[in-house]
Amino acid sequence: MSEDERFMKKALHQARRAAAIGEIPIGCVIVRDGKIIARGFNERLHKKSTLAHAEISAIDRASKKLGDWRLEGCTMYVTLEPCQMCSGALVQSRIDRVVIGTMNPKAGCAGSILNLLQMPEFNHQVEITAGVLQEECSRVLQDFFKDLRVRVREEKKAEANC
């Protein structure tokens, strides 16, 4: 197992933590010098906050851990391609590299819709590695939404029977 796969497994663990509390299963870890310095998972529903994305939480924790807003020398492993907000935060944090599990054709801003991470007009570009454990990262999301559709159907059926 490669180092990228090993750390993506840790990000997948964070995604499963999100799913366990009913959140969309997106997880990430930030690594520096071969060690995880921060973790994050999606908590938008739980915290009732637009900002409670896995990446934003992990960036905040990493900055506190390092005592600096600059995350130079760090790599983020994230199960789903970052959105425009998270991609902007990655550029602003000066993170070196992002390793992505699966791409997001509906909202991804690391190459799917556009690529904010590597725009030459910005003062920092982020190296991208995509497709690490892609099948497993996709499956976690697919299973979550499949289960959600079943639960919603069952709830509607129960409401109709009341």
Number of C-alpha atoms within 10 A of each C-alpha: 5 8 9 16 15 13 24 27 23 20 29 26 20 24 27 22 20 22 21 12 13 15 18 23 28 29 32 34 31 29 20 15 9 11 11 16 19 22 25 27 30 28 25 16 13 12 10 9 10 10 15 18 22 28 31 20 21 22 27 17 17 25 16 13 12 12 10 12 16 17 23 13 12 22 24 28 31 33 36 28 26 30 22 18 15 23 23 14 18 26 22 17 19 18 23 18 22 23 25 27 28 23 22 18 12 9 14 21 23 26 17 15 15 15 16 24 26 19 13 9 8 11 10 17 19 19 14 17 14 19 16 22 18 16 11 16 26 17 12 18 20 13 13 17 14 10 12 14 12 11 12 11 12 12 12 11 11 10 9 8 7 5
